[in-house]
Amino acid sequence: MRRLRLLTAGESHGPAISGVLEGLPAGLRVSTALVDRDLRRRQHGYGSGRRMLIERDRVVWTAGLRFGRTLGSPLGFRVDNLDWPNWAERMSVEPLPDERRPKPITLARPGHADLAGAIKYDTDDVRDVLERASARSTVARVLAGAVARQLLAANGVRIWSYVEQLGPVRAFPDAADSLAAVPADWPARDLRVPSPLRCPDPDAERLMIAEVDACAEAGDSIGGAFVVVAEGVPVGLGSAAEWDTRLDAALAAATMSIQAVKAVGIGEGFAVAGMRGSEVHDEVDLGAASGGWERASNRAGGIEGGMSNGMSIVVRAAVKPVSTLRKPLGSVDIVTGAPGKAHIERTDIAIMPRAAIVGEAMVALVLADALLTSFGGDTLGDLQAAVRRRRGRTGRPASSLG
Ligand SMILES: Cc1cc2nc3c(=O)[nH]c(=O)nc-3n(C[C@H](O)[C@H](O)[C@H](O)COP(=O)(O)O)c2cc1C
């Protein structure tokens, strides 16, 4: 990111998850209730483990706000882990005598950070690695993303998401594109009362729930896919000028950085490999009603040449099944070399509804950064004025601008 900087800290069972978001303009009204709402959304989803019943994530601001508005200084925040007292000894910050130290975890889970991390950090206790690799750290991303989302909303951008696939079950299986079948009131409904798996197709969701139940029964886990949509993005965020200024590249990296995401597509994504140009590209039109640039389709997912093109930005992500299995896979003890079964940690079975909320946050952070990079501004007012100017010049062809 070029203008915003996010640094996060915190172990899964440590005292807190904390962070600093730097680069926000002054004068942005930040609603604590909306931040807590996104933290709550990150905790929701059928197939989540018991940890989510323990935690009640709420933000504690530590810097950067006065009377509810940003000061332009770094925004500091913290979310306390309510589970911490149960882990105070096992995760002791201070040294402990050997007899009080917990038994080290030595059987790495295939698919998790355990083995590579234990070798990298030269530890014989996998907990030293898994505590930070755990997706508990996404609390900080969702929190910062909730602030970025408010900056975007103040500039006419709205972000939402849904679960498109869980294992073999797809939302709207008869539709060529599931996004086109999502009801218009879905984003508002999802904010009010999210459905169990945050899937907008109720028939598919029933089958998805049955899949999760079957996995729970079998001691297994299951993967899937989610879609994040950003509406109202002004034209020209990102640039074609350099490889690391492309908006699609930044969105892909940020989405791929979410634990367990293994593939990211913009618009049609992987499907374009099997299509002809005439089936892929979105014809340009001058809308009869609006008199502005329009496209009847959006297979590009709102980005051409590394820049937003004014259509909705569509990011798809494939999520692998989580690696902690209640019927564990084979592993080898990292200390003795003896074969055994992988360590079992309290775990989710399916994470798509929650990963999608992290996806919203990452898309919000990248778009907020791209907005500030393109339009600058020490204050929200400066930024809004520049965004309005851009919107004014992209609604109509230049010849009609008098
Ligand atoms: C919201 C969310 C919740 C997750 N919950 C679990 C979990 O309960 N158990 C687990 O083994 N992995 C879980 N993961 C995935 C692991 O964090 C991830 O697989 C691990 O850190 C290794 O990274 P990698 O899958 O990207 O290689 C979760 C991921 C996300 C995004």
The ligand as a Gaussian input file, in Angstrom:
#p B3LYP/6-31G(d) Opt

LIG

0 1
 C      -11.540000     -16.711000       9.271000
 C      -10.582000     -17.880000       9.251000
 C      -10.675000     -18.865000      10.223000
 C       -9.804000     -19.956000      10.219000
 N       -9.966000     -20.937000      11.166000
 C       -9.140000     -22.031000      11.136000
 C       -9.308000     -23.081000      12.077000
 O      -10.166000     -23.030000      12.955000
 N       -8.492000     -24.148000      11.990000
 C       -7.503000     -24.250000      11.037000
 O       -6.782000     -25.247000      10.985000
 N       -7.322000     -23.265000      10.139000
 C       -8.116000     -22.157000      10.159000
 N       -7.936000     -21.162000       9.233000
 C       -6.903000     -21.328000       8.197000
 C       -5.485000     -21.246000       8.750000
 O       -5.286000     -20.042000       9.481000
 C       -4.489000     -21.381000       7.602000
 O       -4.780000     -22.501000       6.825000
 C       -3.069000     -21.495000       8.137000
 O       -2.684000     -20.274000       8.771000
 C       -2.039000     -21.824000       7.052000
 O       -2.022000     -20.851000       6.054000
 P       -2.371000     -21.199000       4.527000
 O       -3.611000     -22.051000       4.551000
 O       -2.635000     -19.884000       3.879000
 O       -1.225000     -21.937000       3.956000
 C       -8.791000     -20.050000       9.218000
 C       -8.679000     -19.034000       8.256000
 C       -9.574000     -17.959000       8.258000
 C       -9.459000     -16.908000       7.193000

